[in-house]
């Protein structure tokens, strides 16, 4: 895993901490119990329960390592959407309103771990999110999309 800084909201950070705690303190114990029960069934070479529990153990330990590494490299971002303060420049954590061909679109710029484009959360590392970073109110931003070029005007920044 790289030492790349990951941007994340307090809410996203808390969610990851909760997941890590559950994996370390609940899931590990459950899997250890399942492995022990499967061992008691006898021959491990043909023991599907044992193999399944060991696979789940590997997956869980991998996720724990992934979360530990991620949490070592996070930078918490201020959730600007809760402050309702109008800002001058788009940055990670900004909620922006865009106008293109008469339609209005809203996005919140977040770190890659919290991106969910269907819900309006776009990654600062995505081509779309990256194109808006550092831009100002009323800036026109031209984006290349599969259908051609689209121009967005930033009409609001929080």
DSSP file (Angstrom, degrees, kcal/mol; ACC not computed):
  #  RESIDUE AA STRUCTURE BP1 BP2  ACC     N-H-->O    O-->H-N    N-H-->O    O-->H-N    TCO  KAPPA ALPHA  PHI   PSI    X-CA   Y-CA   Z-CA
    1    1 A X              0   0    0      0, 0.0     2,-0.1     0, 0.0    65,-0.0   0.000 360.0 360.0 360.0 143.9    0.0    0.0    0.0
    2    2 A X        -     0   0    0      1,-0.1     0, 0.0     2,-0.0     0, 0.0  -0.338 360.0-124.3 -83.9 166.7    1.3    3.5   -0.8
    3    3 A X        +     0   0    0     -2,-0.1     2,-0.2     2,-0.0    -1,-0.1  -0.022  59.4 146.0 -96.9  28.6    1.7    6.3    1.6
    4    4 A X        -     0   0    0      1,-0.1     2,-0.2    70,-0.0    69,-0.1  -0.446  55.7-111.3 -68.0 134.9   -0.5    8.6   -0.5
    5    5 A X        -     0   0    0     -2,-0.2     2,-0.5    69,-0.1    69,-0.2  -0.502  30.7-156.1 -68.1 131.7   -2.6   11.0    1.5
    6    6 A X  E     -a   74   0A   0     67,-2.7    69,-2.8    64,-0.2     2,-0.4  -0.942   7.3-140.7-110.6 131.6   -6.3   10.2    1.5
    7    7 A X  E     +a   75   0A   0     -2,-0.5   106,-0.4    67,-0.2     2,-0.3  -0.764  31.3 164.6 -92.0 135.8   -8.8   12.9    2.1
    8    8 A X  E     -a   76   0A   0     67,-2.0    69,-2.4    -2,-0.4     2,-0.1  -0.997  33.8-117.9-152.5 145.8  -11.8   11.9    4.2
    9    9 A X  E  >  -a   77   0A   0     -2,-0.3     4,-2.6    67,-0.2     5,-0.2  -0.351  34.9-109.1 -77.1 164.1  -14.6   13.6    6.1
   10   10 A X  H  > S+     0   0    0     67,-0.6     4,-2.8     1,-0.2     5,-0.2   0.903 122.1  53.0 -59.1 -41.2  -15.0   13.1    9.8
   11   11 A X  H  > S+     0   0    0      1,-0.2     4,-1.9     2,-0.2    -1,-0.2   0.919 110.7  45.7 -61.2 -44.7  -18.1   11.0    9.1
   12   12 A X  H  > S+     0   0    0      2,-0.2     4,-2.0     1,-0.2    -2,-0.2   0.880 112.1  51.9 -66.0 -38.6  -16.2    8.8    6.7
   13   13 A X  H  X S+     0   0    0     -4,-2.6     4,-2.5     2,-0.2    -2,-0.2   0.936 109.5  49.1 -62.1 -47.6  -13.3    8.5    9.2
   14   14 A X  H  X S+     0   0    0     -4,-2.8     4,-2.3     1,-0.2    -1,-0.2   0.876 109.3  53.2 -61.2 -37.6  -15.7    7.5   12.0
   15   15 A X  H  X S+     0   0    0     -4,-1.9     4,-2.2     2,-0.2    -1,-0.2   0.911 110.4  46.7 -63.8 -43.0  -17.2    4.9    9.7
   16   16 A X  H  X S+     0   0    0     -4,-2.0     4,-2.7     2,-0.2    -2,-0.2   0.892 111.5  51.2 -67.0 -39.9  -13.8    3.4    8.9
   17   17 A X  H  X S+     0   0    0     -4,-2.5     4,-2.5     2,-0.2    -2,-0.2   0.912 110.6  49.6 -62.1 -42.5  -12.8    3.3   12.6
   18   18 A X  H  X S+     0   0    0     -4,-2.3     4,-2.3     2,-0.2    -2,-0.2   0.914 111.8  48.0 -63.3 -43.4  -16.1    1.6   13.4
   19   19 A X  H  X S+     0   0    0     -4,-2.2     4,-2.6     2,-0.2    -2,-0.2   0.927 112.3  48.9 -62.8 -44.9  -15.5   -1.0   10.7
   20   20 A X  H  X S+     0   0    0     -4,-2.7     4,-2.6     1,-0.2     5,-0.2   0.912 111.2  49.7 -61.9 -43.5  -11.9   -1.6   11.9
   21   21 A X  H  X S+     0   0    0     -4,-2.5     4,-2.7     1,-0.2     5,-0.3   0.913 111.5  49.0 -61.6 -43.5  -13.0   -2.0   15.5
   22   22 A X  H  X>S+     0   0    0     -4,-2.3     5,-2.4     2,-0.2     4,-2.2   0.914 112.4  48.0 -63.3 -43.4  -15.7   -4.5   14.4
   23   23 A X  I  <>S+     0   0    0     -4,-2.6     5,-1.9     3,-0.2    -2,-0.2   0.922 117.9  40.5 -63.6 -44.2  -13.2   -6.5   12.3
   24   24 A X  I  <5S+     0   0    0     -4,-2.6    -2,-0.2    -5,-0.2    -1,-0.2   0.888 127.4  29.5 -72.8 -39.5  -10.6   -6.7   15.1
   25   25 A X  I  <5S+     0   0    0     -4,-2.7    -3,-0.2    -5,-0.2    -2,-0.2   0.650 134.7  17.4-102.1 -16.7  -12.9   -7.2   18.1
   26   26 A X  I  X5S+     0   0    0     -4,-2.2     4,-2.4    -5,-0.3    -3,-0.2   0.725 122.7  45.3-117.4 -57.8  -15.8   -9.1   16.7
   27   27 A X  I  ><S+     0   0    0     -5,-2.4     4,-2.7     1,-0.2     5,-0.2   0.899 110.7  54.0 -61.8 -43.8  -15.1  -10.7   13.3
   28   28 A X  H  ><S+     0   0    0     -5,-1.9     4,-2.5    -6,-0.3    -1,-0.2   0.919 111.4  46.2 -56.2 -44.6  -11.7  -12.1   14.3
   29   29 A X  H  > S+     0   0    0      2,-0.2     4,-2.4     1,-0.2    -1,-0.2   0.912 111.5  51.3 -66.0 -43.0  -13.2  -13.9   17.3
   30   30 A X  H  X S+     0   0    0     -4,-2.4     4,-2.2     1,-0.2    -2,-0.2   0.930 112.8  45.5 -59.4 -45.3  -16.1  -15.2   15.3
   31   31 A X  H  X S+     0   0    0     -4,-2.7     4,-2.7     2,-0.2    -2,-0.2   0.905 110.4  53.2 -66.8 -41.5  -13.8  -16.6   12.7
   32   32 A X  H  X S+     0   0    0     -4,-2.5     4,-2.3    -5,-0.2    -1,-0.2   0.905 110.2  48.7 -60.3 -40.7  -11.4  -18.1   15.3
   33   33 A X  H  X S+     0   0    0     -4,-2.4     4,-2.6     2,-0.2    -1,-0.2   0.909 111.1  49.6 -64.5 -42.2  -14.4  -19.9   16.8
   34   34 A X  H  X S+     0   0    0     -4,-2.2     4,-2.4     2,-0.2    -2,-0.2   0.894 110.7  50.1 -64.6 -39.4  -15.5  -21.2   13.5
   35   35 A X  H  X S+     0   0    0     -4,-2.7     4,-2.4     2,-0.2    -2,-0.2   0.927 111.6  48.5 -63.7 -44.3  -12.0  -22.5   12.7
   36   36 A X  H  X S+     0   0    0     -4,-2.3     4,-1.6     1,-0.2    -2,-0.2   0.923 112.2  48.2 -62.5 -44.3  -11.9  -24.2   16.0
   37   37 A X  H  < S+     0   0    0     -4,-2.6     4,-0.5     1,-0.2    -1,-0.2   0.899 111.8  50.2 -62.4 -40.4  -15.3  -25.8   15.5
   38   38 A X  H >< S+     0   0    0     -4,-2.4     3,-1.1     1,-0.2     4,-0.3   0.875 106.8  54.7 -66.9 -36.9  -14.3  -27.0   12.0
   39   39 A X  H >< S+     0   0    0     -4,-2.4     3,-1.5     1,-0.3    -1,-0.2   0.867 101.9  58.6 -62.5 -35.5  -11.1  -28.5   13.3
   40   40 A X  T 3< S+     0   0    0     -4,-1.6    -1,-0.3     1,-0.3    -2,-0.2   0.662  91.0  71.2 -69.9 -15.1  -13.1  -30.5   15.8
   41   41 A X  T <  S-     0   0    0     -3,-1.1     2,-0.4    -4,-0.5    -1,-0.3   0.632 104.5-127.9 -76.6 -12.9  -15.0  -32.1   12.9
   42   42 A X  S <  S+     0   0    0     -3,-1.5    -1,-0.2    -4,-0.3     5,-0.1  -0.877  73.4  55.0 114.7-138.2  -11.9  -34.0   11.9
   43   43 A X    >   -     0   0    0     -2,-0.4     3,-0.6     1,-0.2    -3,-0.0  -0.108  53.9-164.9 -46.3 113.7  -10.0  -34.4    8.6
   44   44 A X  G >  S+     0   0    0      1,-0.2     3,-1.2     2,-0.1    -1,-0.2   0.701  78.0  74.0 -77.5 -19.8   -9.1  -30.9    7.5
   45   45 A X  G 3  S+     0   0    0      1,-0.3    -1,-0.2     5,-0.0    -2,-0.1   0.779 111.5  26.4 -67.9 -25.3   -8.2  -31.9    3.9
   46   46 A X  G <  S+     0   0    0     -3,-0.6     2,-0.8     5,-0.0    -1,-0.3  -0.082  91.3 119.7-124.5  33.6  -11.9  -32.4    3.1
   47   47 A X    <>  -     0   0    0     -3,-1.2     4,-2.2     1,-0.2     5,-0.2  -0.835  36.9-176.9-107.0  98.6  -13.4  -30.0    5.5
   48   48 A X  H  > S+     0   0    0     -2,-0.8     4,-2.6     1,-0.2     5,-0.2   0.858  83.7  55.6 -63.8 -37.1  -15.4  -27.3    3.7
   49   49 A X  H  > S+     0   0    0      2,-0.2     4,-2.3     1,-0.2    -1,-0.2   0.907 109.2  47.3 -62.8 -41.4  -16.3  -25.4    6.9
   50   50 A X  H  > S+     0   0    0    -12,-0.2     4,-2.5     2,-0.2    -2,-0.2   0.938 113.0  47.7 -65.0 -47.6  -12.6  -25.2    7.7
   51   51 A X  H  X S+     0   0    0     -4,-2.2     4,-2.2     1,-0.2    -2,-0.2   0.904 112.9  49.0 -61.5 -42.0  -11.6  -24.0    4.3
   52   52 A X  H  X S+     0   0    0     -4,-2.6     4,-2.4     2,-0.2    -1,-0.2   0.922 111.8  48.4 -64.7 -44.2  -14.3  -21.4    4.2
   53   53 A X  H  X S+     0   0    0     -4,-2.3     4,-2.2    -5,-0.2    -2,-0.2   0.890 111.4  50.2 -64.3 -39.3  -13.4  -20.1    7.6
   54   54 A X  H  X S+     0   0    0     -4,-2.5     4,-2.3     2,-0.2    -1,-0.2   0.894 110.5  50.0 -66.1 -39.6   -9.7  -19.8    6.6
   55   55 A X  H  X S+     0   0    0     -4,-2.2     4,-2.4     2,-0.2    -2,-0.2   0.924 111.7  47.8 -62.9 -44.0  -10.6  -18.0    3.5
   56   56 A X  H  X S+     0   0    0     -4,-2.4     4,-2.7     1,-0.2    -2,-0.2   0.877 109.5  54.1 -65.1 -36.2  -12.8  -15.5    5.4
   57   57 A X  H  X S+     0   0    0     -4,-2.2     4,-2.7     2,-0.2     5,-0.2   0.920 108.8  48.4 -62.2 -43.9   -9.9  -15.1    7.9
   58   58 A X  H  X S+     0   0    0     -4,-2.3     4,-2.2     2,-0.2    -2,-0.2   0.924 112.9  47.5 -62.2 -45.0   -7.6  -14.2    5.1
   59   59 A X  H  X S+     0   0    0     -4,-2.4     4,-2.2     2,-0.2    -2,-0.2   0.929 113.5  48.2 -61.7 -45.9  -10.0  -11.7    3.6
   60   60 A X  H  X S+     0   0    0     -4,-2.7     4,-2.3     1,-0.2    -2,-0.2   0.914 111.6  48.5 -63.4 -44.6  -10.7  -10.2    7.1
   61   61 A X  H  X S+     0   0    0     -4,-2.7     4,-2.2     1,-0.2    -1,-0.2   0.877 110.9  52.2 -64.5 -36.5   -7.0   -9.8    7.9
   62   62 A X  H  X S+     0   0    0     -4,-2.2     4,-2.4    -5,-0.2    -1,-0.2   0.902 109.8  48.3 -63.8 -41.4   -6.4   -8.2    4.5
   63   63 A X  H  X S+     0   0    0     -4,-2.2     4,-2.8     2,-0.2     5,-0.2   0.885 109.2  53.4 -67.2 -38.4   -9.1   -5.7    5.1
   64   64 A X  H  X S+     0   0    0     -4,-2.3     4,-2.8     2,-0.2    -2,-0.2   0.932 110.8  46.5 -61.2 -45.4   -7.7   -4.9    8.6
   65   65 A X  H  X S+     0   0    0     -4,-2.2     4,-2.5     2,-0.2     5,-0.2   0.922 112.4  50.9 -61.6 -44.3   -4.3   -4.2    7.1
   66   66 A X  H  X S+     0   0    0     -4,-2.4     4,-2.4     1,-0.2    -2,-0.2   0.927 113.1  44.6 -59.7 -46.6   -5.9   -2.1    4.3
   67   67 A X  H  X S+     0   0    0     -4,-2.8     4,-3.0     2,-0.2     5,-0.2   0.910 111.6  52.9 -66.6 -42.3   -7.9    0.0    6.9
   68   68 A X  H  X S+     0   0    0     -4,-2.8     4,-1.2    -5,-0.2    -2,-0.2   0.938 113.1  44.2 -57.0 -47.4   -4.8    0.4    9.2
   69   69 A X  H  X S+     0   0    0     -4,-2.5     4,-0.7     2,-0.2    -2,-0.2   0.904 114.1  49.8 -64.6 -42.1   -2.7    1.7    6.3
   70   70 A X  H >< S+     0   0    0     -4,-2.4     3,-1.4    -5,-0.2   -64,-0.2   0.940 109.5  50.5 -61.8 -47.8   -5.5    3.9    5.0
   71   71 A X  H >< S+     0   0    0     -4,-3.0     3,-0.7     1,-0.3    -1,-0.2   0.735 103.9  59.6 -67.6 -21.8   -6.1    5.4    8.5
   72   72 A X  H 3< S+     0   0    0     -4,-1.2    -1,-0.3    -5,-0.2    -2,-0.2   0.716 111.8  40.8 -72.9 -20.5   -2.4    6.2    8.9
   73   73 A X  T << S+     0   0    0     -3,-1.4   -67,-2.7    -4,-0.7     2,-0.3   0.095  86.9 121.9-118.7  22.0   -2.5    8.4    5.8
   74   74 A X  E <   -a    6   0A   0     -3,-0.7     2,-0.5   -69,-0.2   -67,-0.2  -0.603  42.3-160.4 -90.5 149.3   -5.8   10.3    6.1
   75   75 A X  E     -a    7   0A   0    -69,-2.8   -67,-2.0    -2,-0.3     2,-0.2  -0.991  24.1-130.7-120.6 118.8   -6.2   14.0    6.2
   76   76 A X  E     -a    8   0A   0     -2,-0.5     2,-0.4   -69,-0.2   -67,-0.2  -0.485  21.3-151.3 -71.1 135.5   -9.6   15.0    7.6
   77   77 A X  E     -a    9   0A   0    -69,-2.4   -67,-0.6    -2,-0.2     2,-0.2  -0.849  19.6-110.0-108.3 146.0  -11.4   17.5    5.5
   78   78 A X        -     0   0    0     -2,-0.4     2,-1.5    14,-0.2     3,-0.1  -0.524  27.3-125.3 -71.1 134.5  -13.9   20.0    6.8
   79   79 A X    >>  -     0   0    0     -2,-0.2     3,-1.3     1,-0.2     4,-0.6  -0.677  31.1-179.6 -82.8  93.2  -17.4   19.3    5.9
   80   80 A X  H 3>>S+     0   0    0     -2,-1.5     4,-1.0    13,-0.8     5,-0.5   0.679  70.9  73.1 -69.4 -18.0  -18.2   22.6    4.2
   81   81 A X  H 345S+     0   0    0     12,-0.4    -1,-0.3     1,-0.2    -2,-0.1   0.752  96.4  50.5 -70.1 -22.1  -21.8   21.5    3.4
   82   82 A X  H <45S+     0   0    0     -3,-1.3    -1,-0.2     1,-0.2    -2,-0.2   0.738 105.4  55.1 -85.9 -23.6  -22.7   21.8    7.1
   83   83 A X  H  <5S-     0   0    0     -4,-0.6    -2,-0.2    -3,-0.3    -1,-0.2   0.745  85.8-152.1 -81.8 -22.8  -21.3   25.3    7.5
   84   84 A X  T  <5 +     0   0    0     -4,-1.0     2,-0.5     1,-0.2    -3,-0.1   0.758  43.0 147.9  55.0  26.6  -23.4   26.8    4.7
   85   85 A X      < -     0   0    0     -5,-0.5     2,-0.3    73,-0.4    -1,-0.2  -0.783  51.3-123.8 -92.3 131.6  -20.6   29.3    4.2
   86   86 A X        -     0   0    0     -2,-0.5    72,-0.3    -3,-0.1     2,-0.2  -0.603  32.2-159.5 -75.2 132.1  -20.0   30.5    0.7
   87   87 A X        -     0   0    0     70,-2.2    70,-0.2    -2,-0.3    50,-0.1  -0.677  20.8-139.6-111.3 164.8  -16.4   30.0   -0.3
   88   88 A X  S    S+     0   0    0     -2,-0.2    49,-0.9     1,-0.2     2,-0.4   0.798  83.0  38.7 -91.5 -33.4  -14.2   31.5   -3.0
   89   89 A X  B    S-B  136   0B   0     47,-0.2     2,-0.4    68,-0.0    47,-0.2  -0.941  79.3-118.0-128.3 141.2  -12.3   28.5   -4.2
   90   90 A X        +     0   0    0     45,-2.6    44,-3.3    -2,-0.4     2,-0.3  -0.629  47.4 153.6 -76.2 128.5  -13.3   24.9   -4.9
   91   91 A X    >   -     0   0    0     -2,-0.4     3,-2.6    42,-0.2    18,-0.3  -0.885  55.2 -58.7-143.8 174.5  -11.4   22.5   -2.7
   92   92 A X  T 3  S+     0   0    0     -2,-0.3   -14,-0.2     1,-0.3    18,-0.2  -0.411 127.3  29.9 -60.1 128.5  -11.8   19.0   -1.2
   93   93 A X  T 3  S+     0   0    0     16,-3.1   -13,-0.8     1,-0.4   -12,-0.4   0.183  90.9 131.1 103.4 -13.8  -14.9   19.2    0.9
   94   94 A X    <   -     0   0    0     -3,-2.6    15,-2.9   -14,-0.1     2,-0.5  -0.441  49.4-146.1 -73.6 143.8  -16.6   21.9   -1.2
   95   95 A X  E     -C  108   0C   0     13,-0.2    63,-2.7    -2,-0.1     2,-0.4  -0.955  26.2-170.6-105.2 126.7  -20.2   21.5   -2.3
   96   96 A X  E     -CD 107 157C   0     11,-3.3    11,-2.3    -2,-0.5     2,-0.5  -0.900  20.9-149.6-123.7 148.3  -20.6   23.1   -5.7
   97   97 A X  E     -CD 106 156C   0     59,-2.3    58,-2.5    -2,-0.4    59,-1.3  -0.958  21.4-168.2-112.1 134.6  -23.5   24.0   -8.0
   98   98 A X  E     -CD 105 154C   0      7,-3.3     7,-2.5    -2,-0.5     2,-0.5  -0.924  11.5-152.3-124.9 146.2  -22.8   23.9  -11.7
   99   99 A X  E     +CD 104 153C   0     54,-2.2    54,-2.2    -2,-0.4     2,-0.3  -0.975  19.3 166.4-119.2 132.2  -24.8   25.1  -14.7
  100  100 A X  E >  S-C  103   0C   0      3,-2.4     3,-2.0    -2,-0.5    52,-0.1  -0.934  72.4 -19.2-145.7 120.2  -24.5   23.5  -18.1
  101  101 A X  T 3  S-     0   0    0     -2,-0.3     3,-0.1     1,-0.3    51,-0.1   0.860 127.4 -51.0  51.2  41.2  -27.0   24.2  -20.9
  102  102 A X  T 3  S+     0   0    0      1,-0.2     2,-0.3     0, 0.0    -1,-0.3   0.328 114.9 110.5  85.1  -8.6  -29.6   25.4  -18.6
  103  103 A X  E <   -C  100   0C   0     -3,-2.0    -3,-2.4     2,-0.0     2,-0.4  -0.799  58.5-139.7-103.7 147.0  -29.5   22.5  -16.1
  104  104 A X  E     -C   99   0C   0     -2,-0.3     2,-0.4    -5,-0.2    -5,-0.2  -0.862  18.4-175.8-105.8 134.3  -28.1   22.7  -12.6
  105  105 A X  E     -C   98   0C   0     -7,-2.5    -7,-3.3    -2,-0.4     2,-0.4  -0.972   9.9-152.9-127.6 143.2  -26.0   19.9  -11.1
  106  106 A X  E     +C   97   0C   0     -2,-0.4     2,-0.3    -9,-0.2    -9,-0.2  -0.956  16.9 172.0-118.5 137.3  -24.7   19.7   -7.5
  107  107 A X  E     -C   96   0C   0    -11,-2.3   -11,-3.3    -2,-0.4     2,-0.5  -0.975  23.5-147.2-136.8 152.3  -21.6   17.8   -6.4
  108  108 A X  E     -Ce  95 121C   0     12,-2.8    14,-2.2    -2,-0.3     2,-0.6  -0.992  22.9-134.1-115.6 128.7  -19.6   17.5   -3.2
  109  109 A X  E     + e   0 122C   0    -15,-2.9   -16,-3.1    -2,-0.5     2,-0.2  -0.735  39.9 161.0 -85.5 119.5  -15.8   17.1   -3.8
  110  110 A X  E     - e   0 123C   0     12,-2.8    14,-2.1    -2,-0.6    15,-0.3  -0.767  43.1 -81.2-129.6 173.0  -14.6   14.2   -1.5
  111  111 A X    >>  -     0   0    0     -2,-0.2     3,-1.6    12,-0.2     4,-0.6  -0.318  50.8-101.0 -70.8 163.5  -11.7   11.9   -1.2
  112  112 A X  G >4 S+     0   0    0      1,-0.3     3,-0.6     2,-0.2    11,-0.1   0.768 118.5  61.6 -61.6 -27.8  -11.7    8.8   -3.3
  113  113 A X  G 34 S+     0   0    0   -106,-0.4    -1,-0.3     1,-0.2  -105,-0.1   0.708 110.0  39.9 -73.1 -18.6  -12.8    6.5   -0.5
  114  114 A X  G <4 S+     0   0    0     -3,-1.6    -1,-0.2  -107,-0.3    -2,-0.2   0.389  84.0 130.1-108.7   1.7  -16.1    8.4   -0.1
  115  115 A X    <<  +     0   0    0     -3,-0.6     7,-0.2    -4,-0.6     2,-0.1  -0.315  18.7 160.4 -62.1 135.8  -16.8    9.0   -3.7
  116  116 A X  B > > -F  121   0C   0      5,-2.7     3,-2.2     1,-0.1     5,-1.9  -0.581  14.9-174.0-153.8  81.9  -20.4    8.0   -4.8
  117  117 A X  G > 5S+     0   0    0      1,-0.3     3,-1.4     3,-0.2     5,-0.1   0.800  82.4  62.7 -54.9 -33.0  -21.2    9.8   -8.1
  118  118 A X  G 3 5S+     0   0    0      1,-0.3    -1,-0.3     2,-0.1     4,-0.1   0.771 109.3  42.1 -63.6 -24.0  -24.8    8.5   -8.1
  119  119 A X  G < 5S-     0   0    0     -3,-2.2    -1,-0.3     2,-0.2    -2,-0.2   0.308 125.9 -99.6-104.2   6.8  -25.3   10.5   -4.8
  120  120 A X  T < 5S+     0   0    0     -3,-1.4   -12,-2.8    -4,-0.4     2,-0.7   0.616  83.0 127.5  88.3  13.2  -23.4   13.6   -6.0
  121  121 A X  E   < -eF 108 116C   0     -5,-1.9    -5,-2.7   -14,-0.2     2,-0.4  -0.904  36.2-175.9-105.5 110.5  -20.1   12.8   -4.2
  122  122 A X  E     -e  109   0C   0    -14,-2.2   -12,-2.8    -2,-0.7     2,-0.1  -0.851  25.6-111.4-111.9 145.1  -17.2   12.9   -6.7
  123  123 A X  E >   -e  110   0C   0     -2,-0.4     3,-0.8   -14,-0.2     6,-0.4  -0.385  12.0-134.4 -72.1 143.3  -13.6   12.1   -5.9
  124  124 A X  T 3  S+     0   0    0    -14,-2.1    -1,-0.1     1,-0.2     9,-0.1   0.687 110.0  54.4 -65.8 -17.6  -10.9   14.8   -5.9
  125  125 A X  T 3  S+     0   0    0    -15,-0.3    -1,-0.2     4,-0.1     2,-0.1   0.574  86.9  98.2 -93.2 -11.5   -8.9   12.4   -8.0
  126  126 A X  S <> S-     0   0    0     -3,-0.8     4,-3.2     1,-0.1     5,-0.3  -0.390  87.0-114.5 -73.3 155.5  -11.5   11.8  -10.7
  127  127 A X  H  > S+     0   0    0      1,-0.2     4,-1.5     2,-0.2    -1,-0.1   0.891 117.8  47.0 -56.3 -38.9  -11.2   13.8  -13.9
  128  128 A X  H  > S+     0   0    0      2,-0.2     4,-0.9     1,-0.2    -1,-0.2   0.959 115.8  42.6 -68.1 -51.5  -14.4   15.7  -13.1
  129  129 A X  H >> S+     0   0    0     -6,-0.4     4,-1.2     1,-0.2     3,-0.9   0.916 113.9  51.8 -61.3 -44.1  -13.5   16.4   -9.5
  130  130 A X  H 3< S+     0   0    0     -4,-3.2    -1,-0.2    -7,-0.3     3,-0.2   0.838 102.1  61.0 -62.2 -33.9   -9.9   17.4  -10.4
  131  131 A X  H 3< S+     0   0    0     -4,-1.5    -1,-0.2    -5,-0.3    -2,-0.2   0.791 107.8  44.3 -65.5 -27.3  -11.1   19.8  -13.1
  132  132 A X  H X< S+     0   0    0     -4,-0.9     3,-2.1    -3,-0.9   -42,-0.3   0.700  85.0 110.3 -91.3 -20.4  -13.0   21.9  -10.5
  133  133 A X  T 3< S+     0   0    0     -4,-1.2   -42,-0.2     1,-0.3     3,-0.1  -0.313  88.6  11.5 -60.2 132.8  -10.3   22.0   -7.8
  134  134 A X  T 3  S+     0   0    0    -44,-3.3    -1,-0.3     1,-0.3   -43,-0.1   0.377  98.7 129.2  82.9  -4.8   -8.8   25.5   -7.4
  135  135 A X    <   -     0   0    0     -3,-2.1   -45,-2.6   -45,-0.1    -1,-0.3  -0.389  47.8-135.8 -81.8 163.0  -11.5   27.1   -9.6
  136  136 A X  B >   -B   89   0B   0    -47,-0.2     3,-2.1     1,-0.1    18,-0.3  -0.673  34.0 -68.5-116.2 168.3  -13.6   30.1   -8.5
  137  137 A X  T 3  S+     0   0    0    -49,-0.9    18,-0.2     1,-0.3    -1,-0.1  -0.296 120.3  14.7 -54.8 135.0  -17.2   31.2   -8.5
  138  138 A X  T 3  S+     0   0    0     16,-3.5    -1,-0.3     1,-0.3     2,-0.2   0.456  89.7 144.4  73.2   5.1  -18.4   31.9  -12.1
  139  139 A X    <   -     0   0    0     -3,-2.1    15,-2.3    15,-0.2     2,-0.5  -0.499  47.7-134.0 -67.8 141.4  -15.4   30.1  -13.7
  140  140 A X  E     -G  153   0C   0     13,-0.2     2,-0.5    -2,-0.2    13,-0.2  -0.877  21.7-165.8 -96.6 127.9  -16.3   28.1  -16.8
  141  141 A X  E     -G  152   0C   0     11,-3.6    11,-3.0    -2,-0.5     2,-0.5  -0.964   7.4-152.5-120.8 121.7  -14.8   24.7  -16.8
  142  142 A X  E     -G  151   0C   0     -2,-0.5     2,-0.4     9,-0.2     9,-0.2  -0.822  15.0-169.9 -96.7 127.0  -14.6   22.6  -20.0
  143  143 A X  E     -G  150   0C   0      7,-3.3     7,-2.8    -2,-0.5     2,-0.5  -0.946  20.2-131.7-119.7 134.1  -14.6   18.8  -19.4
  144  144 A X  E     +G  149   0C   0     -2,-0.4     2,-0.3     5,-0.2     5,-0.2  -0.747  34.2 172.5 -81.9 124.7  -14.0   16.1  -22.0
  145  145 A X  E >   -G  148   0C   0      3,-3.9     3,-2.4    -2,-0.5    -2,-0.0  -0.842  49.2 -97.1-125.1 165.1  -16.7   13.4  -21.9
  146  146 A X  T 3  S+     0   0    0      1,-0.3     3,-0.1    -2,-0.3    -2,-0.0   0.820 124.9  51.0 -53.0 -32.3  -17.3   10.5  -24.2
  147  147 A X  T 3  S-     0   0    0      1,-0.2     2,-0.4    -3,-0.0    -1,-0.3   0.482 126.6 -88.5 -85.4  -1.1  -19.9   12.5  -26.1
  148  148 A X  E <  S- G   0 145C   0     -3,-2.4    -3,-3.9     2,-0.0     2,-0.4  -0.992  72.7 -20.7 135.2-143.1  -17.6   15.5  -26.6
  149  149 A X  E     - G   0 144C   0     -2,-0.4     2,-0.4    -5,-0.2    -5,-0.2  -0.877  49.1-166.3-110.0 140.8  -16.9   18.5  -24.5
  150  150 A X  E     - G   0 143C   0     -7,-2.8    -7,-3.3    -2,-0.4     2,-0.5  -0.984   9.4-149.3-123.6 135.7  -19.2   19.9  -21.8
  151  151 A X  E     - G   0 142C   0     -2,-0.4     2,-0.4    -9,-0.2    -9,-0.2  -0.920  13.2-170.4-107.8 126.0  -18.8   23.4  -20.3
  152  152 A X  E     - G   0 141C   0    -11,-3.0   -11,-3.6    -2,-0.5     2,-0.5  -0.904  10.8-151.8-111.4 141.4  -19.9   23.9  -16.7
  153  153 A X  E     -DG  99 140C   0    -54,-2.2   -54,-2.2    -2,-0.4     2,-0.8  -0.966  20.8-128.7-110.2 128.9  -20.1   27.3  -15.0
  154  154 A X  E     +D   98   0C   0    -15,-2.3   -16,-3.5    -2,-0.5   -56,-0.2  -0.669  34.0 170.4 -78.9 111.6  -19.6   27.2  -11.2
  155  155 A X  E     +     0   0C   0    -58,-2.5     2,-0.3    -2,-0.8   -57,-0.2   0.616  62.3  16.2-100.0 -15.3  -22.6   29.1   -9.8
  156  156 A X  E     -D   97   0C   0    -59,-1.3   -59,-2.3   -70,-0.0     2,-0.4  -0.965  55.8-169.8-159.7 139.9  -22.2   28.4   -6.1
  157  157 A X  E      D   96   0C   0     -2,-0.3   -70,-2.2   -70,-0.2   -61,-0.2  -0.992 360.0 360.0-133.7 125.5  -19.5   27.1   -3.8
  158  158 A X              0   0    0    -63,-2.7   -73,-0.4    -2,-0.4   -75,-0.2   0.321 360.0 360.0-116.2 360.0  -20.0   26.1   -0.1
